[in-house]
Amino acid sequence: MLTNSDVVELTAFRRDLHRAPDLSRDEGQTAARIVAALAPLAPDQLVTGLGGHGVLAVYQGAEPGPTVLFRCELDALPIHEISEAAHRSEIEGKAHLCGHDGHMVILLGLARLLSRTPPAKGRVILMFQPAEEDGSGAAAVIADPNFAPFHPDWAFSLHNMPGCTRGAAWLVDGPVNCASVGLQLTLTGKTSHAAQPEFGRSPALAMARLIPALIGMGPGGDLGPDYRLVTITHATLGERSFGVSPAHGEIWATLRTMTDAPMAALKSSALALAEAEAQAAGLDLAVAFHDDFGACANDPQATALLGRALDAHGIAYDAGDLPERASEDFGRFSALPGTKGAMYFLGAGMGHPALHNPDYDFPDDLIAPGVAVFDHVTRQLLGA
């Protein structure tokens, strides 16, 4: 278990991380702080620069055994923090408003325990992953050739959860987080004088038809196998002018499905609709995809291991509001061939500000139970 001094030091370090947030794909400063914090904890291997700024630490057992990966996130959000805490962000427009600072410190707490009592067999991988917020980080780490020697047999993660009772947890096997992808449609025609729109090609009517049609493809509803949700997140048309009929328009939409399989069909349908509208209006169409998250699903055996760890530390849990409509790229690790993975959600409190709210802050009293659960999973699989 962590000592009182461990908790004090980890809390102080969490607040230091909170003061100096880095955005997705620009986590170099945070990664350097993590490497410095790991150095006195003597991991058997330390790999940096994975998938961008990812940091991986290995604790090796004396005997052969499985590889168990625990993952946290390095990145913060491009949101202005309004907290009055002494440790609030010192960088305007950037803040740890999702709790990744707390998740990092939980893995550093686990590193402290592993440095004192290494696993008896196998190895533990501590993965400090970049770029979770835009969905690119896990895929980039996995695609990095330097990650190949560390392919896990088991993978685990956690996320703090406002709306779940403080110190309780949500855990369920099967689907946990939806797949999602950002679709950017750019429609280009030809400008004309506003008095003579017939001499131009405006995207206005095509956009007016596309927006409700896209929404209609994903009406939401119950989170079952056929769940689809399309959310229009941004739209622009032309310039701010009363004298010009526009030539340029953009629609941004987020496509969401409960599992990965239906996403391909939803993307295909959305593209076919956009292509038909563009062709009918004589417009050029450019398509781009962003923030591509795979679905996240918990393996039953990995879920049972987390459940036993929660029980051992007196942490009450149930299914809560799972599965969630929000996305989480940990699913890339748990979907690796031969990997059994699971993620649980540790309660931040019923009245706690929601994730991504400008007044959110990670509850420091979640550090110790977060470490204890992951340490218990480690000892179940690899011994002391």
N, C-alpha and C positions, 0 to 999 in steps of 0.2 A: 504493500500500500504506500501511497504518497505520505510523506511526513508533513507536519505543519509548515516547516520551512520550505518544502517543495511547493506547497500550495501558494504560499506568500510570493515566492519567486516567480512561479508560473503566472500568477495573477498580474504581477508587475510587468512581466514580459508581454502578456496579452495586451495590456494597456499601451505599452510602447509600440506594438504593432498597430494598434488602433490609431495612434497619432500620425502614422506615416503610411497611409494606404497606397497600394499600386493597383492600377487597372489591368484588366485582362491583356495578356501578351506583353505587358510592360512591368513584370514583377521582379526585375533584377535586384532592386534594393531589398525587397522582402526575402527573396531567395538567399541573398548574402547574409541576412540576419539569421535565417534558419540554419545555414551552414555553420555560422559562428556559434550558435546555441548547441548544435550537435557535436561540435568538435570535442568538448570535454567529456562527452558521453561515450566516446570511443566506439562508434559503429565499426563493424568488420569491413564494410565497404561504404563508400560515399560517392554517389554519382550525381553530377550536376548537369544542367543544360538539357534535360530531357524534354522533348517536345516544346522547346522554348526555354523557359526558366525552371522547369521541374527539378526537384531535388529528391533523391532516393537514398535511403539509409538502410543497411542490412545488418541484422543481428543473427549470427550463425550459431546453431546448436552443435554439440559435439558429435551427435549421431545423425545418420541420414533420416530424412523425414520430409513432410510436405512443406511447401512454401505458402506462407500466410501473409497476405498484403492488407495493410490498413491505409486508407487514403483520406487526405484532407485537401483543402483548396487554398491557394495563395492569394487570389484576387479579391479586390474590393469593387465598389460600384461608382459610376459617375453621377453621384447625387450629393447635393449640399446637405451637410449634417447640421441639425438645429439643436443638438444636445448641449446642455450646460455643464457636462461632466468635465473635470479637469483634464481627462485624457481624450477629449474630442479630437477629431481630425484637424491636423495643422495644415492640410493642403486643400485649398478652396475647390469645391466641386468634386471631391473624391472622398469616399468614406466606407468603412467596413460596416455596412448596414444589413449584412446577411449572416454575420457571425463567423466568417471564415477565420478571423483572428483567434476566436475561441477554439475552433476546430484544430488549427495548427498547434495551439498550446496543448491540447489533449494528446496529440501525437508526440509532442516533445515530452509530456509527462510519461507516456508509455516508454519512450526512449530512456528516461531516467530509470525506470524499473528494470528494463531489459539490460541496461549497463551494469546493474547490480546483480541481477539473477538472469543470466542468459537462458534461452530455451534449451531444454535437454536434447532436442533433436530438431531436424529441419532448419528452417530459417524464417525470420520475420522481416518483411519489407515495409518500411514506412515511406509512403509516397506522398510528397508535398506537391500537388498537381497544379499547374498553371491553368488559367483561362477556362474556369468552369462556367462563369457567368454568360459567356457567349457560345458555349457548347463545343468549343474547338479543342479544349485542353486534353481531355482523356484520349480522344482520337489521335491527337498529335503525339502524346506520350507512347501510346501503343504502336504507332507507325514508326517511331524512332528505333533504328536498329540496336541502339544501346539498351533498349528495354527488353529485348528478346531473351537474354539470359535469366531474366527475373519473372518469367511467366508464372503467375500464381496458381496454386491449386484451390486456394480459398481467398476471397476478397471481402472486406468489410468496410463500412463507412457509417457515419452518423450525420444528422443535421439537427441543430436546435430547432424547436418548434413552438413559437407563440401560438396560443390557442389550445395548447395541451398543458394540463396541470403541471405546475412547477415541480420538477424532480420525478414526475411520472414519465411514461414513454408510450409511443405508438410503434407497433410492430405487427407485420402480417406477412404471410408468404404469398407468392404470386405477384401480380402487378402492383407497383408502388407509385411510379411517376409516369406521366404520359410522354410519348414521343412528340416532338414538335420541330417545325422548321419555318424560317422566315422566307416568304416569297416576295420578291421585288419585281414588279411589272413596270416597264418604262415604255410608254406609247409616244411615238413621234410622227407628226404630220407636217403641216406647212402653215406659217402664219399668214394672216391677211388683215386688211383694215376691218375694224369692228363693224363698219357700215356695209362691208361687202364680204360677209363670212363665206359665201359660196365660192370665193376664189381661193380659199384655204382649205386645210384639212385639220379640223379641231378634234382632239381626243375627248371633248366634253361629253358627248352623248354615249360614246363607248364606255367611258368611265362610269357614267350614271347607270348604265345597265350592268356593268361588271360588278360593282360593289354589292348590290343586293343579291346578285346571282352567286357570288362567292360566299357570302354569308349563308345563303340557302343551302350550300353544299355541306356546311358543318353547323347544324342547328344546336349542337350540344346535347343536353339530355342526360340520361343516366350513364354512369361510367361503366359500361359493359364492353364486350368485344367489338361492337359496331359503333362505338362512340367516335364522333367526329365534331370538331369545333373549328370554325374559321373566324378569326377576329381581325377586322380592319384596324391597323394600328397607325396608319399615316396615309395621306393623300395630298398631292399638289397638282395644280393645273395652271399652266402659263405664268405670266408675269403679273404684277400688280399694276394693271393698266386698264383704262376704260376704252382705249382706242385700238386695241389689238386683239384679234381673235387668235387664241393660243395654238401653239404647235406641239407643246410638250406637256405630258402628264405622267404622274407616277402613282401607283397604288402599292402599299406595303400591307401584307397580310400574314398573320401567323396561322399555320395549319397545325392541327393537333389531333392525335389519335391515341387510343389507350395502349395499343401495342404497335410494333414496328410494321407488321405485315400490311395493314390497311393504308399506311402512309403513301406507299408507291401509287396506289390507285387514286388517292385523293389528290396527290400532286399531278398525276396524269390528267385527271378531270379538270383541275383548275387551269392547267396549261392549254388544254383543248378549248376551253371556254374563252380564254384570253386570245388565243390565235384566231378563233372564229370572229370575235368582235373586231380585232385589229384588221383582219382581211376585209371584212364588210365595210369598214370605215376608211380603207385605203391608208392605214397607218403601219409604220414599222413597229415591231415589238422586240424588245430586249428583255431577257429573263435572267434573274440572278437569285441564288439561294444563300441564306445566311443563318447563323445561330442554329445549327443542325444538331438536335438532341435525339439520341436513341431512347427508346422506352427503358424504364428501369423496373426489373422484376426480381423478387427475392426467391432464391432457391430454398426449398423446404428444409433441407438439412442445415444449411447455413443459418436459416431463421431459427431453427431449434437451438443451435448453439448460442445465438444471441439471447433467446428466451431463457435458457438456463443461467446465463451470466446475469441477466436482469433479476431473475429470482434469487440468485445467490447474494445479491447486494440489496435485496428488499425494495427493488424499484418496480412498482406496479405498472402493468402495461396492458393495452388492448389494441384493437384495430383502429380506434379513433376515427379520423376522417380519411383514412387511407382506402383506396389509392387517391393520389392527388392529381389535379389537373395540371399543376405546374410540372416543369421538366427538370431533370437532374442528370448530368452526364456520367455519373458513377455507373450507370447501366452498361457503358462500354466495357468496363472491367468485368462485371458479373456475366456479361455475354461472351467472354472469351472462351474458346473451345477448351473443355476440361476444367473450367473454373466454376466453383460454386460460390455465389456471392449473395450478400444481404446487407441491407441498410436499415437502421432504425432511427427514430425521431425522439429526441430527448426534450421533455417539456420545459419551455421557458416561462410558462405562466399564462393563465387565462386572460389577464388584462394587460399583458406585455405588448408594447408596440409591435406591429406586424413586420415581417421581413421586408426589406427595401423601403420601409418608412423612414423619413428623415430624422426621427427621434429614436430609432431602434439602437439598442446596445446589447451586446452579448452578456448574459448573466454569469458572473464569475463563479457562482456556486455550482455551476454545471461541470466545471473542470474536473474535480475529483471523481464524481460518479462516471463521467465519460471515460476517464483513464481506467477506472476499476473494471468497467464492463469489457473494454478491449483487452486488458491484462488477463481477465478470467477466460476469455475466448482463447487467448494465446496458450494459457496453461492447459486448457481442455485438449487442445490439438497437439501441442508440442511438449508438454510437461514443464517442470520447473528445473 
